[in-house]
Amino acid sequence: MQDRIAHRLHDFDSGKIRQAFELAKEIPNQIDLSIGFPEENTPEEVKQAGITAIQQNHTTYLPTNGLAELRQSIAQKLAAENNIRSSAEDITVTPGLTTAILLCYLAILNPGDEIILPQPMFPPYYELTKLAGAVPVPLETFPDFQLSAELIARKITEKTKAIVINSPNNPTGAVYDEDELRKIAGLAKQHGIIIISDEIYEYFSFDKPHFSIGSIYEGTITLNGFSKAYAMTGWRVGYICAPPDIVEAINQLQQYIVFSTSSIAQYAAVKALETPPIYLTDKYKQKRDLAVSTLSDVFPEIHGGQGAFYLFLKLPDGLEDIKVVNQLSHSGVIVLPGSAFCGRTDYIRISFAGDMDALRTGLERLKESIAALLRNSP
Ligand SMILES: Cc1ncc(COP(=O)(O)O)c(C=O)c1O
């Protein structure tokens, strides 16, 4: 009998992040330090815009590339905040940034094309490359998790089609310097490489301003969305800003894969762009500082904290991430294994996005559990 499940899924990673979420459900009274969303709620006026859209029957299909008013507002936002010149026609609204990744890949990658993927990285970038038949080329950024043109140059071949950049970064919390991004843009231009820039955490950059590489390199596909900036993870609305030929290809694909993104979410997103983003740099900095000071005794290296809301913690020698994650869950704290984001097993990722009280308790549990593991390890 033939396999019911397609072969393309054979080496698909089933998702260590999902497993951690399952663990969180199984064990009661957990403090969840794995969450990838801000503790705030969607702003009231944005919620109201969604409700009004339903009441006014804006509940039908929208154009495949998105509501014209929303695309217009996105183009204005990109010009004002990111220095990216675009028009509404260069924008496609997608059901979250995650869908945008697949659409971009299918639009630009041929079988055998190589795509440079700095590691560690948000997992869909790696897994979906394989779905597109292309070749993921991991680029290790250990030990400092900074990306440089020099590192990238070592991975470029005649098959290199694109490179993914994510700053502020999930999971490392790194934010790349403007100078380095300028060098990377120069390198990409020289080799005709497309840059895919994921800027979903742009408002969570604590110590230096966020810089959009799309402002200086026309071969950039900028990906962003409303999930983190407006605490709208469940609404599923993101967007792509790309050169005209790529946007056209993406729209063709989106027509058959998505047809159109939720109308209700798009009307709410229009209102979001009229509302200040929920980013509360000082509040998140405080949470970061609490996390760093609580954990500095037990972890040999604490990375991140420049941006996004994650710390990437090097485990003490002899501890392995999956085992640690399982043991921590029994001590009432959920974290993610580093190997969900890269090939290494000596890191874990925590999020400090949650509520301050829960965070404090979670950090104490984490610290005590790691100390206990160290006492008991041979
Ligand atoms: C780097 C990165 N990009 C994209 C996403 C997902 O964005 P969306 O909710 O718009 O699909 C996440 C979520 O954690 C992320 O960390």
The ligand as a Gaussian input file, in Angstrom:
#p B3LYP/6-31G(d) Opt

LIG

0 1
 C       10.671000      35.999000      13.762000
 C        9.208000      35.743000      13.712000
 N        8.549000      35.977000      12.563000
 C        7.226000      35.758000      12.480000
 C        6.496000      35.296000      13.546000
 C        5.024000      35.023000      13.405000
 O        4.316000      36.119000      12.970000
 P        2.762000      35.996000      12.655000
 O        2.038000      35.881000      13.960000
 O        2.452000      37.270000      11.955000
 O        2.582000      34.796000      11.803000
 C        7.138000      35.044000      14.760000
 C        6.381000      34.518000      15.922000
 O        6.873000      34.205000      16.960000
 C        8.524000      35.282000      14.835000
 O        9.196000      35.045000      15.963000

